[in-house]
Structures are given as structure tokens and as C-alpha cells.
């Protein structure tokens, strides 16, 4: 999990450096890592991808990602996470 966490952190840093294409590519790689499609890491990746899609004007793709985040939050009965996901849409 440490390697995945490091990659997610690196994606945040790349975003701050204004390198959205690299951010998106790194998040996509994270999805293929062990643990990349589960738990908190998966939610962080989806949220990051959604944000990048918005920044790129790809709103339909972003909306799909945020809707998936909201569904995950609803399934966990987590109203705060659901509200965060819905705010991203």
C-alpha cells in the first residue's frame, strides 16, 4: 500500500506543478496497482481523476466518476463522503 500511497501523493504534487496529463496517467496506473480499486485509495483516485477531468473540460467523464464516488458513499452509509462527491459533480 505504501507504493500506492506514494503514487497518489505524487499525483497531487504533479497537479500542483500544472502537469495534468501526467496526473491522469499516474492515476490510471494507480488503478492497476494492488489495492488501487478498493477502499480509501480507490476513492482518492476517483476524486483526483474527476477533478482532472473537470480541469480539462471533460465534464461528462468527471460526472461519471463523481457519481461512482457518491454511490460508494451511499453503500457505506457515509453522508459526509456522499456530500463531498456530490459537490464535485
C-alpha positions in Angstrom: 0.0 0.0 0.0 2.9 2.3 0.6 3.9 2.4 -3.0 0.3 3.2 -4.0 0.1 6.0 -1.4 3.3 7.4 -2.7 2.0 7.4 -6.3 -1.2 9.1 -5.2 0.8 11.8 -3.3 3.0 12.2 -6.4 -0.2 12.8 -8.5 -1.2 15.6 -6.1 2.2 17.2 -6.5 2.1 16.9 -10.3 -1.2 18.6 -10.2 0.2 21.5 -8.2 3.0 21.7 -10.7 0.5 22.1 -13.5 1.0 18.8 -15.2 -2.5 17.4 -15.7 -1.7 14.8 -18.4 0.9 13.2 -16.2 -1.5 13.3 -13.2 -4.2 11.5 -15.2 -1.7 8.9 -16.5 -0.4 8.3 -12.9 -3.9 7.9 -11.5 -4.7 5.4 -14.3 -1.6 3.4 -13.3 -2.7 3.5 -9.7 -5.9 1.8 -10.6 -3.9 -1.2 -11.8 -1.8 -1.4 -8.6 -2.8 -3.9 -5.8 -5.4 -2.1 -3.7 -5.9 0.5 -6.4 -9.6 -0.4 -6.8 -10.6 -0.7 -3.2 -11.0 1.3 -0.1 -9.8 4.8 0.6 -7.1 4.7 -2.2 -9.8 4.0 -4.8 -11.9 6.9 -3.6 -8.8 9.2 -3.7 -8.0 8.1 -7.2 -11.6 8.6 -8.4 -11.8 12.0 -6.8 -8.4 13.0 -8.4 -9.5 11.8 -11.8 -12.8 13.6 -11.5 -11.0 16.8 -10.7 -8.6 16.5 -13.6 -11.5 15.8 -16.0 -13.2 19.0 -14.8 -10.0 20.9 -15.3 -9.8 19.5 -18.9 -13.4 20.4 -19.6 -14.4 16.8 -19.8 -17.4 17.2 -17.6 -19.4 14.1 -18.6 -16.4 11.9 -17.7 -16.0 13.8 -14.4 -19.6 13.5 -13.6 -19.5 9.7 -14.0 -16.6 9.5 -11.6 -18.3 11.6 -9.0 -21.5 9.6 -9.4 -19.5 6.4 -8.7 -18.0 8.1 -5.6 -21.4 9.1 -4.4 -22.7 5.5 -4.9 -19.8 4.1 -2.9 -20.5 6.6 -0.1 -24.2 5.7 -0.1 -23.3 2.0 0.1 -21.2 2.7 3.2 -23.9 4.9 4.7 -21.4 7.8 4.8 -23.3 11.1 4.3 -20.2 13.3 4.5 -18.4 11.4 1.8 -21.6 11.4 -0.3 -21.9 15.2 0.1 -18.2 15.6 -1.0 -18.8 13.5 -4.1 -22.0 15.3 -5.0 -20.2 18.7 -4.6 -17.7 17.6 -7.2 -20.4 16.9 -9.7 
